[in-house]
Amino acid sequence: MATADAKMNPSISSAGVQAGTPKTLNFGVFENYVAGDDFEVYEERMTQHFLLHDVPEERKVAFLLTPLGMDTYAILKKLLQPVNPSTKRYERLVLTLKRHFRQK
């Protein structure tokens, strides 16, 4: 049975989702990492965020890299060069950052 919205706008399905619109997943918002903060604590909290929002393994790298901030991302990129950080596994990125910030 079609909804009133679907009758008025045929691009809306009976489920209320616009046809042809890609499905988006909501994993919540996580604060940016600020250089100088305890990275180990930040990563522990991010792990809990992953559990809470059921973040799939294949999205963890993007979820980690996005809120790092320009300075921290540049450090990570330099530590891994010539390899792009987005090509590494989540565990490798976390280990690299923990080692770097532990030396400070």
Summary of the structure (lengths in Angstrom):
residues: 104
radius of gyration: 19.3
end to end distance: 62.9
largest distance: 62.9
contacts: 224
relative contact order: 0.12
helix: 57%
strand: 2%
